[in-house]
């Protein structure tokens, strides 16, 4: 493939566009992030058509609308409204534990103890128990319950101390309201009980406490804040009130702990990951969790500790075990009655998430995700757990890789736009966009690898292509249109296209060897004079004057012009068919040349072949015109009878041709205001014109230089040429050797 040499301006333009795209990406990474997120959502939804492997022990116990109705209608022996007493959840834990669930995770916040429900008696031989206490007891007995928390809400100690662990269920959506990412953990502050009690007595929220280097301030609504002094190590001193002589105890006023996302906590129960010893390296975008036997999970996170949820398991996925809460409660009732024969342990070994799937009430937990606009948000927990268990996370391309793709695609786009014509370049660019987009979707579907689209496609490909095409249209195409306007009537279309693709054109003036062609239509002047005399005679005979006389003269002029144009067109056609440059018409004479503006190593041969073709075309034209004279004579009889001027009969015209090869000056002559003509001039041009003058009728005369070219290029044709007596053309001091080309013999061959 032949590559064009790039010009400086388009190269700088392409580099400028790439610099702008890269600069925008580096200094304003959020500029196109929303568009990039949209492409990510499309990939997530597309990937649903290609199910990927998942963990096989994930389950969902759903609070359905049917669950609310069942409990309201007395499933548990008493009607309960929307906000159930805690023993209902205790019963669920009791049944799931009985079935052998590996872990039970609540996506329900228990932010405080409830005193608005009467004690419950689970069995006839049991004492009544507070509803909260029953829930706590069941969590302690199961020893695998993960209770929900958020950075703002901490469950009561009764629940925290009896649950196995707590997990963060908060969801932070992106600016467009779509949940795509979750935070791996959040730092929460656990205060010492004494400080908790002090703040509670004064009615102060713990988040309003002020920690200073030497003290902690508990704000007061009225008056000065209460101060708790700290020593140099940030500890508080506790005195033994029962034994004042005992030494004081130093304790930390608070401890900052990681509250891990519920999905991670759930997966940790399956893999036995030690979350307390997690290796957190946010600057390098990773969190490493380790388990027994060298087990390791690396979570790719951003600087805020967030990572993308791989929504492989939507709530309706058949691979996810799902059951409504009323089914679990019904089984628990049967188990308490001893009716266990027909009970199935479907949740044995399962990681169970308990959450809401209800609609149209305060328990609704739905929202937009990458998966769809209306998703059960509880599904984020088992999808996060699935990623940790399988070790498959959404991996976004690094910044260096994204910049490399921008540069690579920009270079390919520039090459396509520069090398191809406008429509082909646009088609190639769109094909590149399609191929890269398909690759991005394929990588996500197969490997969950997020290859960026917006900056590489919109910036590096489309913006750069539009800029380069605009440059070509404004500058290069305008120059091509200028060249085409000059040469479209001088050259054949193929030669014009070749000329437009030329890397360099010497249109401003250059000296080169060309072969010059002059051909004059013989007998045309005599024909014109004869036709003028016939018109004048007709006007005198008919005594015409004014408009009638002018009409006759105009009709004769049109006939004359049509005749000469017919012959000149035949000569021009032969010139263009042989790759020549049609210079100009000089009356009834045609001038042409070869080897400029496009090079032709066989220019002398091409010119002679054009001269032969022109003579043969004139011969055929004469035959056709003479054959039409019979019809014209019949037509003239009708015209004479009608008092009209008879049309002149066709006569055979001949062509005299002169050809010469030599070095000339070639280039554009004229100005922007008055137009240009691409022509040649010099001694060798004059010689070709003089040879046309001595050629007579129906003959082709070539110079000695042209003949020598024929000897080299077409020796068989040269052998048919006849050398004539040398001539001394007007304006030349020395005689010139000349040859005649027998074109009639060429016609027979």
Residue pairs with C-beta under 8 A, 6 or more apart in sequence:
1 419
3 415
3 419
4 418
4 419
4 503
5 503
6 418
9 471
9 475
10 414
10 418
10 468
10 471
10 472
11 414
13 467
13 468
13 471
14 410
14 413
14 414
14 464
14 467
14 468
17 410
17 459
17 460
17 463
17 464
17 467
18 406
18 407
18 410
18 460
18 464
20 459
21 406
21 410
21 455
21 459
21 460
21 463
21 464
22 403
22 406
22 407
24 31
24 32
24 455
24 459
25 31
25 399
25 402
25 403
25 406
25 455
25 459
32 454
32 455
32 458
34 175
34 176
35 454
35 458
36 452
36 453
36 454
36 455
37 174
37 176
37 178
37 180
39 440
39 453
39 454
40 180
40 308
40 370
40 450
41 178
41 180
41 370
43 440
43 441
43 444
43 445
43 450
44 311
44 370
44 371
44 444
45 370
45 371
45 372
46 441
46 444
46 445
47 312
47 444
47 445
47 448
48 314
48 371
50 445
50 446
51 312
51 319
52 312
52 392
52 448
53 390
53 392
54 312
54 313
54 319
54 386
54 390
55 270
55 351
55 385
55 386
55 389
55 390
56 319
57 102
57 270
57 349
57 350
57 351
58 313
58 319
58 320
58 321
58 350
58 351
58 353
58 382
58 385
58 386
59 101
59 320
59 321
59 322
59 323
59 346
59 347
59 350
59 351
59 352
59 353
60 315
60 320
60 321
60 322
60 323
60 352
60 353
60 354
60 355
60 378
60 379
60 382
61 92
61 96
61 322
61 323
61 324
61 325
61 328
61 347
61 352
61 353
61 354
61 355
62 315
62 322
62 323
62 324
62 325
62 355
62 356
62 357
63 108
63 324
63 325
63 354
63 355
63 356
63 357
63 358
63 363
64 324
64 325
64 326
64 357
64 358
65 358
65 359
65 360
66 324
66 326
67 324
67 325
67 326
67 358
68 82
68 358
68 361
68 363
70 326
70 329
71 79
71 80
71 84
71 88
71 326
71 329
72 79
72 80
72 81
73 79
75 326
75 329
75 330
76 88
76 91
76 329
76 333
80 88
82 361
82 362
82 363
85 114
85 117
85 120
85 131
86 110
86 114
86 117
86 131
86 132
86 134
86 135
87 117
87 120
87 122
87 129
87 131
87 134
87 135
88 329
89 106
89 108
89 110
89 135
89 354
90 131
90 134
90 135
90 136
90 137
90 138
90 139
91 138
91 328
91 329
91 332
92 104
92 325
92 328
92 329
92 332
92 354
93 104
93 135
93 138
93 139
93 142
93 145
94 138
94 141
94 142
94 332
95 328
95 329
95 331
95 332
95 335
96 104
96 142
96 328
96 347
96 352
97 104
97 138
97 141
97 142
97 144
98 332
98 335
99 331
99 345
99 346
99 347
99 348
100 345
100 347
100 348
100 349
101 142
101 144
101 347
101 348
101 349
101 350
101 351
101 352
102 144
102 269
102 270
102 349
102 350
102 351
103 144
103 145
103 146
103 164
103 266
103 269
103 270
103 351
103 352
104 142
104 144
104 145
104 146
104 352
104 354
105 145
105 146
105 148
105 167
105 262
105 265
105 266
105 351
105 352
105 353
105 354
105 381
106 145
106 146
106 147
106 148
106 354
106 355
107 148
107 169
107 262
107 353
107 354
107 355
107 356
107 365
107 378
107 381
108 148
108 354
108 355
108 356
109 148
109 149
109 150
109 153
109 155
109 169
110 135
110 147
110 148
110 155
110 156
110 159
111 153
111 154
111 155
111 156
112 156
113 132
113 156
113 158
114 131
114 132
117 131
118 131
119 128
119 129
119 130
119 131
120 128
120 129
120 131
120 134
121 127
121 128
121 129
122 129
122 134
122 336
123 336
129 137
132 156
132 158
132 159
133 158
135 159
136 158
136 159
136 161
136 162
137 162
138 145
139 145
139 147
139 159
139 162
139 163
139 164
140 162
143 164
144 164
144 269
145 162
145 163
145 164
146 163
146 164
146 165
146 166
146 167
146 262
146 265
146 266
146 269
147 155
147 159
147 160
147 163
147 165
147 166
147 167
148 155
148 166
148 167
148 169
148 262
149 155
149 166
149 167
149 168
149 169
149 188
149 259
150 168
150 169
150 170
151 168
151 170
151 186
151 187
151 188
151 259
152 170
152 207
154 160
154 166
154 188
155 163
155 166
160 166
164 269
165 265
166 259
166 265
167 259
167 260
167 261
167 262
167 263
167 264
167 265
167 266
167 381
168 183
168 185
168 186
168 259
168 260
168 261
168 262
169 262
169 381
170 183
170 186
171 179
171 182
171 367
171 377
171 380
172 179
172 181
172 182
172 183
172 306
173 179
173 180
173 367
173 368
174 180
174 181
177 367
177 368
178 368
178 369
178 370
179 309
179 367
179 368
179 369
179 370
179 375
179 377
179 380
180 308
180 309
180 369
180 370
181 302
181 306
181 307
181 308
181 309
182 261
182 263
182 306
182 307
182 309
182 380
182 384
183 261
183 304
183 305
183 306
184 260
184 261
184 264
184 287
184 299
184 301
184 305
184 306
184 307
185 258
185 259
185 260
185 261
185 264
185 280
185 305
186 258
186 259
187 256
187 257
187 258
187 259
188 256
188 257
188 258
188 259
189 206
189 254
189 255
189 256
189 257
190 254
190 255
190 256
190 257
191 199
191 206
191 209
191 253
191 254
192 236
192 251
192 252
192 253
192 254
194 236
194 238
195 206
195 209
195 216
195 218
195 228
195 236
195 253
195 254
196 206
198 218
198 226
198 228
199 205
199 206
199 209
199 218
202 218
202 220
202 226
203 221
204 218
204 219
204 220
208 219
209 216
209 217
209 218
209 219
210 216
210 217
210 219
210 225
211 253
211 254
212 230
213 230
213 234
214 229
214 230
215 227
215 228
215 229
215 230
216 227
216 228
216 230
216 236
216 253
217 225
217 226
217 227
217 228
218 225
218 226
218 227
218 228
219 225
220 226
228 236
228 253
229 236
229 237
230 236
230 253
231 237
231 250
233 250
234 252
234 253
235 250
235 251
235 252
235 253
236 250
236 251
236 252
236 253
237 248
237 249
237 250
238 248
238 249
238 250
238 251
239 246
239 248
239 249
240 246
240 248
240 249
258 275
258 278
260 268
260 275
261 381
261 384
262 353
262 381
262 384
263 380
263 381
263 382
263 383
263 384
263 385
263 387
263 388
264 275
264 289
264 299
264 384
264 385
264 388
265 275
266 351
266 353
266 381
266 382
266 384
266 385
267 273
267 297
267 351
267 384
267 385
267 386
267 387
267 388
267 389
268 274
268 275
268 289
268 388
269 351
270 351
270 385
270 389
271 291
271 295
271 297
271 388
271 389
272 291
272 292
272 295
273 289
273 290
273 291
273 295
273 297
273 388
274 289
274 290
274 291
275 289
277 290
278 287
278 288
278 289
278 290
279 287
279 288
279 289
279 290
280 287
280 305
281 287
281 288
282 301
282 303
282 304
282 305
283 303
285 300
285 301
285 302
285 303
286 298
286 299
286 300
286 301
287 298
287 299
287 301
287 305
288 296
288 297
288 298
288 299
289 296
289 297
289 298
289 299
289 388
290 296
290 297
291 297
297 388
297 391
299 307
299 388
299 393
300 307
300 393
300 394
300 395
300 396
301 307
307 393
307 394
308 393
308 394
308 396
308 450
309 369
309 370
309 380
309 383
309 384
309 387
309 394
310 383
310 386
310 387
310 392
310 393
310 394
310 448
311 369
311 370
311 371
311 375
311 379
311 383
312 383
312 386
313 319
313 320
313 379
313 382
313 383
313 386
314 371
314 372
314 375
314 379
315 322
315 357
315 375
315 376
315 378
315 379
320 382
321 346
321 347
321 350
323 346
323 347
325 354
331 343
334 340
334 342
334 343
335 343
351 382
351 385
353 378
353 381
353 382
355 365
355 376
355 378
355 381
356 363
356 364
356 365
356 376
356 378
357 376
357 378
358 364
359 366
365 376
365 377
365 378
366 374
366 375
366 376
366 377
367 374
367 375
367 377
368 374
368 375
369 375
369 377
369 379
369 380
386 392
387 393
387 394
392 448
393 448
394 448
394 450
395 447
395 448
395 449
395 450
396 450
396 452
397 405
397 449
397 450
397 451
397 452
402 452
402 455
402 456
405 451
405 452
405 456
405 460
406 455
406 456
406 459
406 460
407 460
409 432
409 436
409 456
409 457
409 460
409 461
410 460
410 461
410 464
412 432
413 429
413 432
413 460
413 461
413 464
413 465
413 468
414 464
414 468
416 425
416 428
416 429
416 432
416 465
417 425
417 429
417 464
417 465
417 468
417 469
417 472
418 425
418 468
419 425
420 428
422 469
422 472
422 473
422 477
425 465
425 469
426 465
426 469
429 461
429 462
429 465
432 461
433 457
433 461
433 462
436 453
436 456
436 457
436 461
437 453
437 457
439 451
440 451
440 452
440 453
443 449
443 450
443 451
444 450
444 451
480 500
483 499
483 500
483 505
483 507
484 496
484 500
486 668
486 676
486 677
486 678
487 495
487 496
487 499
487 581
487 597
487 678
488 496
489 582
490 581
490 582
490 583
490 678
491 499
491 576
491 579
491 580
491 581
491 582
491 598
492 576
492 577
492 579
495 576
495 579
495 581
495 598
498 598
499 505
499 597
499 598
502 597
502 598
505 597
506 512
506 597
506 666
506 667
507 597
507 667
507 668
507 678
508 667
508 668
509 665
509 666
509 667
509 668
510 596
510 665
510 666
510 667
511 663
511 664
511 665
511 666
512 595
512 596
512 663
512 664
512 666
513 595
513 603
513 661
513 662
513 663
513 664
514 593
514 594
514 595
514 596
514 603
514 661
514 662
514 663
514 664
514 666
514 680
514 684
515 593
515 594
515 595
515 603
515 604
515 606
515 607
515 659
515 660
515 661
515 706
515 709
516 591
516 592
516 593
516 607
516 659
516 660
516 661
516 662
516 664
516 680
516 684
516 685
516 688
517 575
517 580
517 590
517 591
517 592
517 593
517 594
517 607
517 610
517 611
517 657
517 658
517 659
517 688
518 589
518 590
518 591
518 657
518 658
518 659
518 688
518 689
518 691
518 692
519 571
519 589
519 590
519 611
519 614
519 655
519 656
519 657
519 658
519 692
520 588
520 589
520 590
520 655
520 656
520 692
521 564
521 567
521 568
521 588
521 589
521 653
521 654
521 655
522 653
522 654
522 655
522 656
522 696
522 697
522 698
523 651
523 652
523 653
523 654
523 697
524 563
524 564
524 567
524 588
524 653
525 588
527 560
527 563
527 651
527 653
528 560
530 648
531 556
531 559
531 560
531 648
532 556
534 556
534 645
534 648
535 552
535 553
535 556
535 645
538 544
538 552
538 645
538 646
539 545
539 549
539 552
539 553
542 643
544 552
552 645
555 645
556 645
559 647
559 648
563 653
564 588
566 621
567 588
567 618
567 621
567 653
567 655
568 585
568 588
568 590
570 614
570 617
570 618
570 621
571 590
571 614
571 617
571 618
571 655
572 582
572 590
573 617
574 610
574 611
574 613
574 614
574 617
575 581
575 582
575 590
575 592
575 610
575 614
576 582
577 610
577 613
578 594
578 606
578 607
578 609
578 610
578 613
579 594
579 598
579 600
579 606
580 592
580 593
580 594
580 606
580 607
580 610
581 592
581 593
581 594
581 596
581 597
581 678
582 590
582 592
583 591
583 592
583 593
583 677
583 678
583 679
583 680
584 591
584 677
584 679
585 591
589 692
591 689
592 607
592 610
593 607
593 664
593 666
593 680
593 685
594 600
594 603
594 604
594 606
594 607
595 603
596 666
596 680
597 666
597 678
600 606
602 713
603 661
603 709
604 659
604 661
604 705
604 706
604 709
604 710
604 713
605 709
605 710
605 713
605 714
605 717
607 659
607 661
607 706
608 659
608 700
608 702
608 706
608 710
608 717
608 741
611 657
611 659
611 700
611 741
611 743
612 700
612 741
612 743
612 746
612 747
614 655
614 657
615 655
615 657
615 698
615 700
615 743
616 743
616 746
616 747
618 653
618 654
618 655
618 698
619 747
622 652
622 653
625 650
625 652
626 650
626 652
628 650
629 649
629 650
632 647
632 649
632 650
633 649
635 647
636 646
636 647
639 645
639 646
639 647
640 646
654 697
654 698
655 697
655 698
656 692
656 693
656 695
656 696
656 697
656 698
656 699
657 692
657 695
657 699
657 700
657 701
658 688
658 689
658 690
658 691
658 692
658 693
658 694
658 695
658 701
658 702
659 688
659 691
659 700
659 701
659 702
659 703
659 706
660 684
660 685
660 687
660 688
660 691
660 702
660 703
660 705
660 706
661 684
661 703
661 705
661 706
661 709
662 682
662 683
662 684
662 687
662 703
662 705
663 682
663 684
664 680
664 681
664 682
664 683
664 684
664 685
665 680
665 681
665 682
666 678
666 679
666 680
667 678
667 679
668 676
668 677
668 678
669 676
669 677
669 678
669 679
670 676
670 677
686 729
686 731
687 703
687 729
687 732
687 736
688 703
690 727
690 729
690 730
690 731
690 732
691 701
691 702
691 703
691 729
691 736
691 738
692 701
693 729
694 701
694 727
694 729
694 738
695 701
699 740
700 740
700 741
700 743
701 724
701 738
701 739
701 740
701 741
702 710
702 721
702 738
702 739
702 740
702 741
703 736
703 737
703 738
703 739
704 736
704 737
704 738
704 739
706 739
707 718
707 721
707 723
707 737
707 739
710 717
710 718
710 721
711 718
717 741
717 746
720 741
720 742
720 745
720 746
721 739
721 740
721 741
721 742
722 739
722 740
722 742
723 737
723 738
723 739
724 738
724 739
724 740
726 735
726 736
726 737
726 738
727 735
727 736
727 738
728 734
728 735
728 736
729 736
